[in-house]
């Protein structure tokens, strides 16, 4: 089987495509194995009394809302039982960045940054939401993303 990387500058999030003449049982099995391998990492969220396993790739941000920790995805907002400091250890550093003591953002969901007059960054997300970095994390973000 040929494996090829297709690098595109305008690609926001990586994806895997299987190209073949026809769909076979072997390719369906391969797709299932790849899905479990890539999407196996999850966090448990709660919404309206229901539990849902949220794959890491669906997370837009994790932040505090009142005294609760919530996980924002494209499909909804879920309450989490973990604390921010536990989640920063759990979420992969290659995919997520902590922008303040109260928020972690998916790097793939960041549209751009704007520098304010006070020296902190405004983080504009793809879904249109805006958040701000704290001074404490500005240097870390600058080193990690704004090289």
Secondary structure as GFF3:
##gff-version 3
##sequence-region A 1 147
A	DSSP	alpha_helix	25	39	.	.	.	ID=ss1
A	DSSP	beta_strand	42	47	.	.	.	ID=ss2
A	DSSP	beta_strand	50	55	.	.	.	ID=ss3
A	DSSP	three_ten_helix	56	58	.	.	.	ID=ss4
A	DSSP	beta_strand	59	65	.	.	.	ID=ss5
A	DSSP	beta_strand	68	73	.	.	.	ID=ss6
A	DSSP	beta_strand	77	80	.	.	.	ID=ss7
A	DSSP	alpha_helix	84	90	.	.	.	ID=ss8
A	DSSP	beta_strand	96	100	.	.	.	ID=ss9
A	DSSP	beta_strand	103	106	.	.	.	ID=ss10
A	DSSP	three_ten_helix	107	109	.	.	.	ID=ss11
A	DSSP	beta_strand	110	115	.	.	.	ID=ss12
A	DSSP	beta_strand	121	125	.	.	.	ID=ss13
A	DSSP	beta_strand	130	132	.	.	.	ID=ss14
A	DSSP	alpha_helix	135	145	.	.	.	ID=ss15
###
